[in-house]
Amino acid sequence: MYDKILDICKRRGIVYPSFEIYGGLSGFIDYGPVGSRIKQNVEDLLRRHYVVADGCFEVQCPTLSPEEVWIASGHVKGFADLMVECTKCSEGYRADKLLDDVGVEAEGKPAETVAQLLIDNRITCPQCKGQLSKPYAYNLMFQTSVGTGSKRKTAYMRPETAQTTYLPFKRLWEFARRKLPFGVMQIGHSFRNEISPRQGMIRLREFNQAEIQFFLDPADKKAPRLSEVAQRQVKITDKNGKLHETTIGDAHKGGIIPLGFIAYHLGKAMSVFEDMGIDGSRLQLRQHREDERAFYSSDTWDVEYASDVFGRIELVGIADRSDYDLTQHMTLSKEDMNVNIEGRKFVPHVVEVAYGIDRPIYCILESCLREEGERTYFSFPTKTAPYIAGVFSLMKKDGIDEKAESVFRSLKDAGLFVLLDHAGSIGKRYARADEIGVPYCITVDYDTMKDDTVTVRERDGKTQTRVSISKLREHLMGD
């Protein structure tokens, strides 16, 4: 499956390795013309769910930040993975991933414990079987500098978007009319100098995130809209490793998901992923163990996808971060982050909903790949498909091609993303459109010249319907 996905992605302009003419560089990908459209659709879908439906504000902040930001957040001191190096070939590896490959859980464990686990499990260099060094902490941030001469300052490429959302909190509080709760979304690039990124789109050094920070009154963390997702059936692995099959509502009532606000957003995230085209039967919830959860978080959850290729993939993390971040920045910057509500002065708490973008896109590709005999295609939903339709001329003569171009322009003018293709037989054009997941194909033929109708072919079932050009937009969009 993975090889087939990669082949289509490279040939059809979805995603491919960056810097190919120079031999590539691990952890970086390009989104091609088709992939860029899918990515924009995924981002816009998140905006519809959070900015439109939930009333969140959207911000965009720099990807480069001064060192003080990351000292306050704790990243300079503690944002690290345990790394080992081969004493023979000098290749570097994440120690916990080497253990994970042999079925040993080591994430979050101290270096001494990991070192002993490597010895006990006789782990050697996967490349040359050489002996490995002792594990040591390797900071994942990309360090750089800003300015010149004596004014040169240390800076870092951000490893997450969250911190740059916290910094202007006082301005956002004013924009929110000094009322809690409110949410702030930021979609953008983040950077982590991963030790050994060998999983394509799953682990990148430059990646895309959509992180939403909900600022809450610590005395009021209710979820008024929990009923909207309460009946959703879910599989849950709790912090003790116990599996539950229940509903979001019952999981909250039973104390499995203690905070209603988190329960609501876990259920909402699953709906968001299904809207994208991800197979909902492969989604499950996992609560972080006590030894892996950040010390400042009272509760942290992931929504995971069960991949045929990569196993469990974390798609979104949802955490109650308490008042840690705002307090840290208040302490170092000396800027007051307290709010005053009816005489109560306090630092708001934050519940973070942190989506990846690249990982869900891979999971969409895996979920939507269809193989039917010699026919292979992506069955993307219309919300994430790169184009809603392809417009084809049956013949390149007798004015049919000009008519097809007129139909194409009218759909573009109506705000639809469509493609125009005159090359090759109709069958080949259908196959090309199907392969990149275009839901509909529109054929302009001789009958079109007589009655202004076109043939609309639906991708999955290959059914064909005759539709008036004047009704074409409504037919494609389901209006």
C-alpha positions as CSV (number, residue, x, y, z in Angstrom):
1,M,0.0,0.0,0.0
2,Y,2.7,2.5,1.0
3,D,4.6,2.1,-2.2
4,K,1.4,2.6,-4.2
5,I,0.6,5.8,-2.3
6,L,4.1,7.1,-2.8
7,D,4.0,6.3,-6.5
8,I,0.8,8.2,-7.1
9,C,1.9,11.1,-4.9
10,K,5.1,11.6,-6.8
11,R,3.6,11.1,-10.3
12,R,0.5,13.2,-9.7
13,G,1.9,16.2,-7.9
14,I,0.6,15.4,-4.4
15,V,3.8,15.2,-2.3
16,Y,7.4,14.3,-3.0
17,P,10.8,14.6,-1.3
18,S,12.3,18.1,-1.1
19,F,15.7,19.0,-2.7
20,E,15.6,15.9,-5.0
21,I,18.1,17.2,-7.5
22,Y,20.7,17.5,-4.7
23,G,20.0,14.0,-3.2
24,G,17.2,15.1,-0.9
25,L,17.3,15.8,2.9
26,S,15.5,13.7,5.4
27,G,12.5,15.2,7.1
28,F,11.4,17.7,4.4
29,I,8.7,17.3,1.7
30,D,7.2,19.4,-1.0
31,Y,3.5,19.7,-1.6
32,G,2.9,19.7,-5.3
33,P,0.0,21.4,-7.2
34,V,-2.5,18.7,-6.2
35,G,-1.1,18.2,-2.7
36,S,-1.2,22.0,-2.0
37,R,-4.9,22.0,-2.8
38,I,-5.6,19.1,-0.4
39,K,-3.5,20.8,2.3
40,Q,-5.4,24.0,1.9
41,N,-8.7,22.2,2.0
42,V,-7.7,20.4,5.3
43,E,-6.7,23.8,6.8
44,D,-9.9,25.4,5.6
45,L,-12.0,22.6,7.1
46,L,-10.3,23.2,10.4
47,R,-11.1,26.8,10.1
48,R,-14.8,26.0,9.5
49,H,-14.9,23.8,12.5
50,Y,-13.1,26.1,14.9
51,V,-13.1,29.7,13.7
52,V,-16.6,29.5,12.2
53,A,-18.5,26.9,14.3
54,D,-16.7,27.5,17.6
55,G,-16.0,31.2,17.2
56,C,-12.2,31.0,17.7
57,F,-10.0,33.9,16.6
58,E,-7.2,33.1,14.1
59,V,-3.8,34.7,14.4
60,Q,-0.5,34.3,12.5
61,C,2.8,34.9,14.3
62,P,6.5,34.7,13.3
63,T,8.2,31.3,13.0
64,L,11.4,32.8,14.5
65,S,11.4,33.8,18.1
66,P,14.0,35.3,20.5
67,E,15.7,33.0,23.0
68,E,13.7,34.4,26.0
69,V,10.5,32.9,24.6
70,W,11.9,29.4,24.8
71,I,13.7,29.9,28.1
72,A,10.4,30.9,29.6
73,S,8.5,27.9,28.0
74,G,11.1,25.4,29.2
75,H,12.2,24.4,25.7
76,V,15.8,25.6,25.9
77,K,16.4,23.4,29.0
78,G,14.1,20.5,28.4
79,F,12.9,20.0,24.8
80,A,15.0,17.0,24.0
81,D,14.9,13.4,22.9
82,L,17.3,10.7,24.2
83,M,19.8,10.0,21.4
84,V,22.3,7.3,20.9
85,E,25.1,7.2,18.3
86,C,26.8,4.2,16.7
87,T,30.4,4.0,17.9
88,K,31.3,2.4,14.5
89,C,29.5,4.3,11.8
90,S,28.4,7.4,13.8
91,E,24.7,7.1,12.8
92,G,22.3,8.7,15.3
93,Y,19.0,7.3,16.6
94,R,16.2,8.0,19.0
95,A,16.8,5.6,21.8
96,D,13.1,5.1,22.5
97,K,12.3,4.3,18.9
98,L,15.0,1.6,18.8
99,L,13.3,0.0,21.8
100,D,9.8,0.5,20.3
101,D,10.9,-1.5,17.3
102,V,11.4,-4.5,19.5
103,G,8.2,-4.0,21.5
104,V,9.7,-2.2,24.5
105,E,8.0,1.0,25.7
106,A,10.6,3.6,26.7
107,E,9.1,7.0,25.8
108,G,9.4,9.4,28.8
109,K,11.7,7.1,30.8
110,P,15.0,8.5,32.3
111,A,18.3,8.1,30.5
112,E,19.6,5.5,33.0
113,T,16.5,3.3,32.5
114,V,16.7,3.6,28.7
115,A,20.4,2.7,28.8
116,Q,19.7,-0.5,30.7
117,L,16.8,-1.4,28.4
118,L,19.1,-1.1,25.4
119,I,21.6,-3.4,27.0
120,D,19.0,-5.9,28.2
121,N,17.5,-6.1,24.7
122,R,20.8,-6.3,23.0
123,I,20.1,-3.4,20.7
124,T,22.9,-2.5,18.2
125,C,23.1,-0.1,15.3
126,P,20.5,-1.1,12.7
127,Q,22.9,0.0,9.9
128,C,26.1,-1.8,10.8
129,K,25.4,-3.7,14.0
130,G,28.0,-1.6,15.8
131,Q,27.8,-0.8,19.5
132,L,25.7,2.2,20.6
133,S,26.8,5.0,22.9
134,K,25.0,5.8,26.2
135,P,21.8,7.8,25.6
136,Y,22.1,11.6,26.0
137,A,19.6,14.5,25.8
138,Y,19.5,16.1,22.3
139,N,17.7,19.4,22.0
140,L,15.4,19.4,19.0
141,M,15.2,23.1,18.3
142,F,16.9,24.8,15.4
143,Q,19.1,27.6,16.7
144,T,20.0,30.7,14.8
145,S,20.7,34.4,15.4
146,V,19.1,37.7,14.5
147,G,20.8,41.0,13.9
148,T,24.5,41.9,13.3
149,G,27.5,42.8,15.3
150,S,27.1,43.5,19.0
151,K,23.3,43.5,18.6
152,R,23.3,39.9,17.4
153,K,20.8,37.9,19.4
154,T,20.2,34.1,19.8
155,A,16.9,33.0,18.4
156,Y,15.2,29.7,17.6
157,M,12.8,28.4,14.9
158,R,9.6,27.6,16.8
159,P,9.1,23.9,17.6
160,E,5.4,24.6,18.1
161,T,2.9,27.5,17.4
162,A,1.5,27.5,20.9
163,Q,4.0,29.8,22.5
164,T,3.7,32.5,19.9
165,T,-0.1,32.5,20.6
166,Y,0.5,33.0,24.3
167,L,2.8,36.1,24.0
168,P,0.1,38.6,22.8
169,F,-2.4,37.3,25.4
170,K,-3.1,40.7,26.8
171,R,-4.1,42.0,23.4
172,L,-6.2,39.0,22.7
173,W,-8.0,39.4,26.1
174,E,-9.0,42.9,25.1
175,F,-10.1,41.7,21.6
176,A,-12.3,39.1,23.4
177,R,-14.0,41.9,25.3
178,R,-12.4,40.7,28.5
179,K,-14.6,37.6,28.7
180,L,-13.7,33.9,29.1
181,P,-13.6,31.4,27.6
182,F,-12.2,32.2,24.2
183,G,-10.2,30.2,21.7
184,V,-7.3,31.3,19.5
185,M,-6.2,29.2,16.5
186,Q,-2.9,29.4,14.7
187,I,-2.1,27.5,11.5
188,G,1.5,27.5,10.4
189,H,5.0,25.9,10.2
190,S,7.0,24.5,13.1
191,F,10.5,23.1,13.1
192,R,12.1,20.3,15.0
193,N,15.6,18.9,14.3
194,E,14.5,15.3,14.5
195,I,17.2,12.8,15.2
196,S,16.3,10.2,12.5
197,P,13.2,11.1,10.5
198,R,12.5,8.0,8.5
199,Q,8.7,7.9,8.3
200,G,8.0,10.1,5.3
201,M,5.1,12.6,6.2
202,I,4.8,11.2,9.7
203,R,8.0,12.6,11.2
204,L,9.3,15.8,9.6
205,R,11.8,18.5,10.5
206,E,9.6,21.2,9.0
207,F,5.9,20.5,9.5
208,N,2.5,22.1,9.6
209,Q,0.3,22.5,12.7
210,A,-3.1,23.9,13.6
211,E,-3.1,24.6,17.3
212,I,-6.0,26.0,19.2
213,Q,-5.5,27.5,22.7
214,F,-8.7,27.8,24.8
215,F,-8.3,30.3,27.6
216,L,-10.5,29.4,30.5
217,D,-11.6,30.4,34.0
218,P,-10.0,27.7,36.2
219,A,-13.3,27.7,38.2
220,D,-15.4,27.1,35.1
221,K,-14.2,24.4,32.7
222,K,-17.6,23.2,31.6
223,A,-18.4,22.1,28.1
224,P,-21.9,23.5,27.2
225,R,-21.8,21.6,23.9
226,L,-20.8,18.2,25.2
227,S,-24.2,16.8,24.3
228,E,-23.3,17.3,20.6
229,V,-20.7,14.5,20.8
230,A,-21.9,12.6,23.8
231,Q,-23.3,9.6,21.9
232,R,-20.2,9.0,19.8
233,Q,-18.9,5.5,20.2
234,V,-15.1,5.4,21.0
235,K,-12.3,3.1,21.9
236,I,-10.3,4.4,24.8
237,T,-7.0,3.4,26.3
238,D,-6.7,5.0,29.7
239,K,-3.5,6.0,31.5
240,N,-3.3,2.6,33.1
241,G,-3.4,0.8,29.7
242,K,-7.0,-0.4,30.2
243,L,-9.2,-0.5,27.0
244,H,-12.7,0.8,27.1
245,E,-15.4,0.7,24.4
246,T,-18.0,3.3,25.3
247,T,-19.4,6.6,24.4
248,I,-17.8,10.1,24.9
249,G,-20.7,11.0,27.3
250,D,-20.4,7.8,29.4
251,A,-16.6,8.1,29.5
252,H,-17.0,11.5,31.0
253,K,-19.7,10.5,33.4
254,G,-17.7,7.5,34.5
255,G,-14.6,9.6,35.2
256,I,-12.5,8.1,32.4
257,I,-12.3,11.5,30.7
258,P,-12.6,13.7,33.8
259,L,-12.8,17.1,32.2
260,G,-15.9,17.8,30.1
261,F,-14.1,20.4,28.0
262,I,-11.5,17.8,27.0
263,A,-14.3,15.2,26.4
264,Y,-16.1,17.6,24.0
265,H,-12.9,18.3,22.0
266,L,-12.0,14.7,21.7
267,G,-15.4,13.9,20.2
268,K,-15.2,16.9,18.0
269,A,-11.7,16.0,16.7
270,M,-13.0,12.6,15.7
271,S,-15.8,14.2,13.7
272,V,-13.3,16.6,12.1
273,F,-11.1,13.7,11.0
274,E,-14.0,11.9,9.5
275,D,-15.0,15.0,7.6
276,M,-11.5,15.0,6.1
277,G,-11.9,11.5,4.8
278,I,-10.1,9.5,7.5
279,D,-11.6,6.1,8.3
280,G,-13.4,6.6,11.7
281,S,-13.1,2.9,12.5
282,R,-9.3,3.3,12.8
283,L,-9.5,6.2,15.3
284,Q,-9.1,5.7,19.0
285,L,-8.4,7.8,22.1
286,R,-5.4,7.4,24.3
287,Q,-4.8,9.0,27.7
288,H,-1.1,9.8,28.5
289,R,0.4,7.8,31.2
290,E,1.5,9.5,34.4
291,D,5.2,9.1,33.5
292,E,4.8,10.6,30.0
293,R,2.5,13.5,30.7
294,A,4.1,16.9,31.1
295,F,4.4,17.9,34.7
296,Y,2.2,21.0,34.3
297,S,-0.6,19.1,32.6
298,S,-3.4,17.7,34.7
299,D,-4.6,15.5,31.8
300,T,-3.4,14.9,28.3
301,W,-5.1,12.9,25.5
302,D,-4.3,11.9,21.9
303,V,-6.5,10.9,19.0
304,E,-4.6,8.1,17.2
305,Y,-5.1,6.5,13.8
306,A,-4.3,2.8,13.3
307,S,-2.2,2.8,10.1
308,D,-1.5,-0.3,8.1
309,V,2.0,1.0,7.5
310,F,3.2,3.0,10.5
311,G,1.1,1.5,13.4
312,R,-0.4,4.1,15.8
313,I,-0.1,7.7,14.5
314,E,-0.9,10.6,16.8
315,L,-3.1,13.1,14.9
316,V,-4.1,15.6,17.6
317,G,-3.1,16.1,21.2
318,I,-5.5,17.7,23.7
319,A,-4.2,18.8,27.1
320,D,-5.1,20.9,30.1
321,R,-2.0,23.0,30.5
322,S,-3.2,24.8,33.6
323,D,-1.8,28.3,34.0
324,Y,1.8,27.2,33.3
325,D,2.5,28.9,30.0
326,L,1.1,32.3,30.8
327,T,2.7,32.3,34.3
328,Q,6.1,31.4,32.8
329,H,5.9,34.2,30.4
330,M,4.6,36.6,33.0
331,T,7.6,35.7,35.3
332,L,10.3,36.2,32.7
333,S,8.8,39.2,30.8
334,K,7.4,40.9,34.0
335,E,4.2,41.5,32.0
336,D,1.1,40.9,34.1
337,M,-1.0,38.1,32.5
338,N,-3.7,38.2,35.2
339,V,-7.3,39.0,34.3
340,N,-9.9,40.5,36.5
341,I,-13.5,39.1,36.4
342,E,-16.0,40.5,38.9
343,G,-13.2,41.2,41.4
344,R,-11.5,37.9,40.9
345,K,-7.9,38.3,39.8
346,F,-6.2,35.2,38.3
347,V,-4.1,33.8,35.4
348,P,-6.4,31.9,33.0
349,H,-5.9,28.2,32.4
350,V,-5.3,26.8,28.9
351,V,-6.7,23.7,27.2
352,E,-4.8,23.1,24.1
353,V,-6.1,21.3,21.0
354,A,-3.0,20.7,18.8
355,Y,-3.5,19.2,15.4
356,G,-0.9,18.1,12.9
357,I,-1.6,18.8,9.3
358,D,0.8,16.5,7.5
359,R,0.0,13.4,9.4
360,P,-3.8,13.7,8.9
361,I,-3.1,14.2,5.2
362,Y,-1.1,10.9,5.0
363,C,-4.0,9.2,6.9
364,I,-6.5,10.6,4.4
365,L,-4.4,9.2,1.6
366,E,-4.3,5.8,3.3
367,S,-8.0,5.8,4.2
368,C,-9.1,6.9,0.8
369,L,-7.0,4.6,-1.4
370,R,-9.1,2.3,-3.5
371,E,-8.0,-0.6,-5.6
372,E,-10.5,-2.2,-8.0
373,G,-8.9,-4.5,-10.4
374,E,-6.7,-2.4,-12.6
375,R,-8.3,0.8,-11.3
376,T,-6.5,2.6,-8.5
377,Y,-7.8,5.9,-7.2
378,F,-8.3,8.1,-4.1
379,S,-11.9,8.4,-2.9
380,F,-11.6,11.8,-1.3
381,P,-14.7,13.5,0.1
382,T,-15.6,16.7,-1.7
383,K,-14.4,18.8,1.3
384,T,-10.8,17.7,0.8
385,A,-10.6,16.7,-2.8
386,P,-8.1,18.9,-4.8
387,Y,-10.7,19.8,-7.4
388,I,-14.4,19.3,-7.4
389,A,-14.5,18.4,-11.1
390,G,-12.6,17.9,-14.3
391,V,-14.0,19.4,-17.5
392,F,-13.3,17.5,-20.7
393,S,-14.2,17.9,-24.3
394,L,-15.3,14.8,-26.2
395,M,-13.6,16.0,-29.4
396,K,-11.1,18.9,-30.1
397,K,-13.2,20.1,-33.1
398,D,-16.5,21.5,-34.1
399,G,-16.4,24.0,-31.3
400,I,-16.7,21.4,-28.6
401,D,-13.3,22.3,-27.1
402,E,-14.2,26.0,-27.0
403,K,-17.5,25.0,-25.3
404,A,-15.6,23.0,-22.7
405,E,-13.4,25.9,-22.0
406,S,-16.5,28.1,-21.6
407,V,-18.0,25.6,-19.0
408,F,-14.6,25.5,-17.2
409,R,-14.5,29.3,-17.0
410,S,-18.1,29.6,-15.7
411,L,-17.3,27.1,-12.9
412,K,-14.2,29.0,-12.0
413,D,-16.1,32.2,-12.0
414,A,-18.5,30.6,-9.6
415,G,-15.6,30.0,-7.2
416,L,-15.1,26.3,-7.8
417,F,-11.7,24.6,-8.1
418,V,-11.9,22.7,-11.4
419,L,-9.4,21.4,-13.9
420,L,-9.5,21.4,-17.7
421,D,-8.1,18.5,-19.7
422,H,-8.1,18.0,-23.5
423,A,-5.3,15.4,-23.8
424,G,-5.9,11.8,-24.7
425,S,-9.0,9.6,-24.7
426,I,-11.9,10.2,-22.4
427,G,-11.1,7.0,-20.6
428,K,-7.5,8.1,-19.9
429,R,-8.8,11.5,-18.7
430,Y,-11.2,9.8,-16.4
431,A,-8.4,7.6,-15.0
432,R,-6.1,10.6,-14.4
433,A,-8.9,12.5,-12.6
434,D,-9.9,9.5,-10.5
435,E,-6.3,8.8,-9.5
436,I,-6.0,12.2,-7.7
437,G,-9.4,11.9,-6.2
438,V,-11.5,14.3,-8.3
439,P,-15.2,13.5,-7.4
440,Y,-16.8,14.4,-10.8
441,C,-15.9,14.5,-14.5
442,I,-17.8,16.7,-16.8
443,T,-17.9,15.8,-20.5
444,V,-18.9,18.3,-23.2
445,D,-20.1,16.5,-26.4
446,Y,-22.1,17.1,-29.5
447,D,-25.4,17.0,-27.5
448,T,-24.1,19.9,-25.5
449,M,-23.9,22.0,-28.6
450,K,-27.7,21.3,-29.1
451,D,-29.2,21.5,-25.7
452,D,-26.6,23.0,-23.3
453,T,-26.4,19.8,-21.2
454,V,-23.3,17.9,-20.2
455,T,-22.5,14.4,-18.9
456,V,-21.5,14.3,-15.2
457,R,-19.7,11.1,-14.2
458,E,-19.4,10.4,-10.5
459,R,-16.0,9.0,-9.5
460,D,-16.8,6.2,-7.0
461,G,-19.8,4.5,-8.7
462,K,-18.9,5.7,-12.2
463,T,-22.6,6.6,-12.7
464,Q,-23.4,9.2,-15.4
465,T,-26.0,11.9,-15.3
466,R,-27.1,14.4,-17.9
467,V,-27.2,17.9,-16.3
468,S,-28.0,21.3,-17.7
469,I,-25.0,23.7,-17.6
470,S,-27.2,26.2,-15.8
471,K,-27.7,23.7,-13.0
472,L,-24.1,22.4,-12.9
473,R,-22.8,24.2,-9.9
474,E,-25.8,23.2,-7.8
475,H,-25.4,19.5,-8.9
476,L,-21.7,19.4,-8.0
477,M,-22.0,21.1,-4.6
478,G,-25.3,19.4,-3.7
479,D,-27.1,22.7,-3.2
